[in-house]
Amino acid sequence: MQHSSAYRQESASLLDSRLAKLARLSYEKACVLPEMKSEVVSVCGLKSSLVVYRQNTSPSEAMVVVRVERQGFMGVFYTPIERGAVIARNGTVRQATEAELVATLA
C-alpha cells in the first residue's frame, strides 16, 4: 500500500531533521551509536516507527540511516521511507546511495 502525499511529506521532513542532527556527529561518535534504535512517533496522526540504524561500513566510514515505517493491518509494514548519510573518519559526510540504503534492508 502506498503512503499518502501528506504522510510522505511529513515523514520526509522528520527524516531530514533527524538525519541533519546525526550527520553533524564525528566519525568516532557515529561509530558508537546503537546498531538500531526505534521510537514511536506520530506522522499525520498515524502511529509510526522512527528507526535509526548504524553500520560501520569500513574501517574509515560509518553509515547512519533514518527510516519511518508504519505498521498496517495484521502487522504488515508499509514501504519504509528512509534517508542515510555516510560519515568518514576524515570528517566528510555524503548522502548514502540507493544501493547502500537497500543493503540496510537485508
Helices and strands as residue ranges (DSSP letters): H 5-23, H 27-31, E 36-43, E 46-58, E 61-69, G 73-75, E 81-88, E 93-95, H 98-105
